Amino acid sequence: MLNFDEDRFVRIQSGAIAQAHGLRAVVAQALEAGATNLFLLGSGGAGILMEPTARLLRARSTFPVFHEIPAEVLAQGHAHLGAASLVVIPSLSGTTKESLEVLDLCQARGATTVALTAHGDSPLAQRADHVFVNFAADDTSCESFYLQSLALALAVMQERKEIDSFDSVLAELALLPTLLLEAKRAFEPRAKAWAEQIQDEPYHIFTGAGATWAQAWYYAMCILEEMQWIRTRPVHANDFFHGTLELVEPGVSVVVLTGEDSSRPLSQRVAAFAAERTDKLTVFDTTEIATPGISPDVRALISPVLLATVLERVSAHLEVLRDHPLTTRRYYRRVRY
């Protein structure tokens, strides 16, 4: 595979799954101490990657979960944030300004804070009450954060007796790092071909629903826009039909990410509409990604993980074809804003 370290990838994703029992212990301790809600406070891409966890808990648990933007919490406060809150702050670098400031606010209010980061010596890791460190970089962070936050959601539901499958799901997830590697290898020819097809494409509409919406949003904004300077329009598959559909015509690229949870028909609806109106429709469907040993129920939970892992292969080819390294920035963390 192009510019890819297989051992490093497997090590990082195995490390993410290995955090699960530690996260469960923190959740159990917080609930025993009287925690009444959960806050997911990630900035930018790290925040987007918490979206599937928030959606899962809202759908299957009665435990209140607040998925908020740290900068907004800092600006306007939050009535539910307090001493009985369990707060999870993901930050790859552990240095994000808003993440550190919201950590201070949460601790000032007496909340229990948990950091998910790649660097144990970062300010976030040094200051949070509980720290989970799993080294990753931009090319591996999606799966790492998705898997850690999924473990968090499962832990909440298990400790509240809303599910009884934490251990069985974790046993299946233990198979995943090697399966993801095989998925990348199988997808490589399609990744190369699609990257060649879109390397000069100026604009894309990206859409998904349910668990896949986060990956559509993340890949459009944090990869194509930030790392390749390609204009995109990420829109939820339902909202597509409340405005964005009017932009679809021949020559407009529409990219649909389709998973295997109950929201699948929403993405399929967009694909059916776009197929009749543009010659540039692309559908990435997780049903085409083989994961032997993973049950249908768990596959529905890991749809964003599967999509993240294959789309990374597209990114690897794009940076070479466009002579635009994924690390190149004009403004992000380079100028004051």
Secondary structure, DSSP 8 states (H G I E B T S, - for coil): -TT--HHHHHHHHHHHHHTHHHHHHHHHHHHHTT--EEEE---HHHHHTTHHHHHHHHHH--S-EEE--HHHHHHH--TT-STTEEEEEEESSS--HHHHHHHHHHHHTT-EEEEEES-TTSHHHHHSSEEEE----TTTHHHHHHHHHHHHHHHHHHHTTS-S-HHHHHHHHTTHHHHHHHHHHHHHHHHHHHHHHHTT--EEEEEE-GGGHHHHHHIIIIIIIHHH--EEEEEETTGGGGTGGGG--TT-EEEEEE-SSTTHHHHHHHHHHHHTT-SEEEEEEGGGS--TT--HHHHHHTHHHHHHHHHHHHHHHHHHHTT--TT--SSTTTS--
